[in-house]
Amino acid sequence: MKPLHTYLFVISLIGATALYAQEPTTTAETEQQVTATDTLPPGEKYGLRVGTDLNKLLLTAIQDEYTGFEINGDYRFYKDFYLAAEIGNEKLLREEENIVGEGSGSYVRIGVDYNAYDNWYGMQNSIYVGVRYGFATFSQRLDEYAVFTGTNYYGPTRITVPIEEKGLTAGWGELVLGIKVELFANIYLGANVSIRGMINETSPEQFDNLFIPGFGKTNDFSNFGVGYGYSISYLIPFYKKKN
């Protein structure tokens, strides 16, 4: 029996003979086969990404005192820069030890995001930092409050006198840090946190704002707040561009 390497040598020799027996490819034909699109990576997608805040939908489903909905989106206008906006509506019944009230209304946040993540070509994941200006129109309702006096041996006296004021406004600035990951083709899952600083607000005459839509809960000792969210979005590609 002949050794195995003998058969391998014969097979290799036959294959090499058949390869060189083919008609040689000319330089012109090679140039036709190799084009610019073969040597350069594909263009990156530019378009409008639209989604919603999953956190607000979840809280609406599990909490009786909260109702909220938000549509968010961004538009890539330069390689690493995106115009971004969020628009929504919120309502929160705030029940504290000494006060019970509700804030409700609509808001919009507009700004710019910068993607600091260096993607492989063709990928569009992002780790971004952004700035926003937020504006809200809303109403405040005071349902109940506590009065403390020296004769309250059994605790504070609770006063139930519904007071509501409409047509209030507020404006604030935000610093946003977030991430967006492409799960499937053009479908993204994201998460973000933000630090918010109040710039101006109008308050009811007889009490302070308890909750401002888009900004969150307010307090007496600080003009700053913190927000967070989880989003799912879909990219509508308009065109591709080689960066």
C-alpha positions in Angstrom: 0.0 0.0 0.0 1.4 3.4 -0.9 1.8 5.9 1.9 -0.9 8.6 2.4 1.4 11.5 1.5 1.9 9.9 -2.0 -1.8 10.2 -2.7 -1.9 13.8 -1.3 1.0 14.7 -3.6 -0.8 13.3 -6.7 -4.0 15.2 -5.8 -2.1 18.4 -5.3 -0.3 18.0 -8.6 -3.6 17.5 -10.5 -5.1 20.5 -8.8 -2.2 22.8 -9.7 -2.2 21.6 -13.3 -5.9 22.4 -13.6 -5.4 25.8 -12.1 -2.6 26.8 -14.4 -4.5 25.4 -17.4 -7.2 28.1 -17.0 -7.0 31.2 -19.2 -5.0 33.9 -17.3 -6.9 37.0 -16.2 -5.7 40.2 -17.9 -4.9 43.4 -16.0 -8.0 45.1 -17.5 -10.3 42.3 -16.3 -8.7 42.6 -12.8 -9.4 46.3 -12.7 -13.0 45.7 -13.7 -13.5 43.2 -10.9 -11.9 45.3 -8.1 -13.8 48.5 -7.7 -13.8 51.3 -5.1 -16.8 49.8 -3.3 -14.7 46.6 -2.8 -11.8 48.4 -1.2 -13.7 50.9 1.0 -16.1 50.0 3.9 -19.8 50.8 3.4 -21.2 54.2 4.4 -22.7 54.9 7.8 -26.4 55.5 8.3 -27.7 59.0 8.8 -31.4 59.4 9.7 -34.0 60.0 12.4 -34.2 57.7 15.4 -37.5 57.7 17.2 -38.6 55.8 20.4 -40.2 55.9 23.8 -39.3 55.9 27.4 -39.8 52.4 28.8 -39.4 53.5 32.4 -42.4 55.8 32.2 -44.6 53.1 30.7 -43.5 50.7 33.5 -44.2 53.1 36.3 -47.6 53.9 34.8 -48.5 50.2 34.8 -47.3 49.5 38.4 -48.0 52.8 40.3 -51.4 54.2 40.9 -50.1 57.7 41.7 -48.1 58.1 38.5 -49.1 58.4 34.8 -46.6 59.3 32.1 -45.6 58.9 28.5 -42.6 60.2 26.4 -41.6 60.2 22.8 -37.9 60.7 22.2 -35.7 61.0 19.2 -32.4 62.1 17.7 -31.1 63.1 14.3 -27.4 62.6 13.3 -26.3 65.7 11.5 -22.5 65.2 11.8 -20.2 62.2 12.4 -20.5 62.2 16.2 -23.1 64.8 16.9 -26.9 64.4 17.2 -29.8 66.8 17.6 -31.9 65.3 20.4 -35.4 66.0 21.8 -37.9 64.5 24.2 -41.6 65.4 24.5 -44.0 64.0 27.0 -46.8 64.3 29.5 -46.7 63.4 33.2 -48.9 63.4 36.3 -47.9 62.5 39.9 -49.8 62.5 43.1 -47.3 63.3 45.8 -48.2 62.1 49.2 -45.7 63.3 51.9 -46.0 63.3 55.7 -47.2 66.9 55.9 -48.6 67.5 52.4 -50.6 65.8 49.6 -50.8 67.3 46.2 -50.6 66.6 42.5 -48.7 68.1 39.6 -49.6 67.4 35.9 -48.7 68.8 32.5 -46.6 68.6 29.4 -42.9 69.2 28.7 -40.3 69.3 26.0 -36.5 69.0 26.2 -34.2 70.0 23.3 -30.5 69.7 22.9 -27.4 68.1 21.4 -25.6 64.8 22.1 -22.0 63.9 21.4 -21.0 60.3 20.9 -17.7 59.6 22.6 -17.6 55.9 21.6 -15.3 54.8 18.8 -17.3 52.3 16.8 -16.1 49.7 14.4 -17.0 50.8 10.9 -20.6 50.1 10.2 -21.7 49.9 13.8 -23.7 52.8 15.4 -23.6 52.1 19.2 -23.0 55.1 21.3 -21.8 56.2 24.7 -22.9 59.9 24.7 -22.9 63.1 26.7 -25.5 65.7 26.0 -27.0 69.0 27.1 -30.7 69.9 27.1 -33.0 72.8 27.8 -36.3 71.8 29.2 -39.6 73.6 29.3 -42.9 72.6 30.9 -46.4 73.9 31.2 -48.4 72.4 34.0 -50.9 72.7 36.9 -50.5 72.2 40.7 -53.2 71.0 43.0 -53.0 71.0 46.8 -55.3 68.4 48.4 -54.2 68.3 52.0 -51.7 69.8 54.4 -50.8 69.6 58.0 -50.9 72.5 60.6 -48.7 72.3 63.7 -49.7 74.3 66.8 -48.9 74.2 70.5 -52.3 72.6 71.3 -51.9 69.6 68.9 -51.4 66.9 71.6 -52.4 64.2 69.2 -50.4 65.4 66.3 -50.9 68.0 63.6 -54.2 69.1 62.3 -54.8 68.0 58.7 -56.6 70.5 56.5 -58.4 69.3 53.4 -59.1 72.2 51.1 -58.4 71.4 47.4 -56.6 74.4 45.8 -55.6 74.2 42.1 -53.7 76.6 39.9 -53.2 76.2 36.2 -51.0 77.8 33.5 -47.7 77.5 35.4 -44.4 77.2 33.6 -40.8 76.2 34.3 -37.5 76.1 32.5 -34.3 74.2 33.4 -31.0 72.9 32.0 -29.7 69.3 31.9 -26.5 67.4 31.6 -27.1 63.9 30.2 -25.0 60.8 30.1 -26.3 57.8 28.3 -25.7 54.7 26.2 -27.5 53.2 23.1 -26.9 49.7 21.7 -28.2 48.3 18.5 -30.0 45.0 19.3 -31.2 44.2 15.8 -31.2 46.0 12.5 -32.1 49.6 13.2 -33.5 48.8 16.7 -31.8 50.3 19.7 -32.0 49.9 23.5 -30.8 52.8 25.6 -30.4 54.0 29.2 -29.6 57.5 30.5 -29.1 59.6 33.7 -29.3 63.3 33.9 -28.6 66.1 36.4 -31.1 69.0 36.1 -30.8 72.6 37.4 -33.9 74.8 37.6 -33.5 78.2 35.8 -37.0 79.7 36.4 -40.4 78.6 37.5 -43.8 80.1 38.4 -45.4 78.8 41.6 -49.0 79.0 43.0 -49.6 81.9 45.3 -50.4 79.8 48.4 -47.9 76.9 48.1 -44.9 75.7 46.2 -44.6 73.4 43.3 -44.6 69.8 44.3 -43.9 68.1 41.0 -42.9 69.6 37.6 -43.4 67.4 34.5 -40.1 66.6 32.8 -38.1 67.8 35.7 -39.4 65.7 38.6 -40.1 66.3 42.3 -39.1 69.6 43.8 -37.9 70.5 47.3 -37.1 73.6 49.4 -33.4 73.1 49.8 -32.1 72.7 46.3 -32.8 73.8 42.7 -31.2 70.6 41.3 -32.8 67.2 40.5 -31.8 63.9 39.0 -33.6 61.9 36.3 -33.1 58.6 34.5 -34.8 56.6 31.8 -34.7 53.5 29.6 -35.6 53.7 25.9 -36.3 51.6 22.9 -36.0 53.3 19.5 -36.0 52.7 15.7 -33.7 54.3 13.2 -35.3 55.5 10.0 -32.3 55.7 7.6 -32.4 58.7 5.2 -29.0 58.1 3.5 -25.5 56.7 3.9 -22.3 58.7 4.2 -18.6 57.7 4.3 -17.1 59.6 7.3 
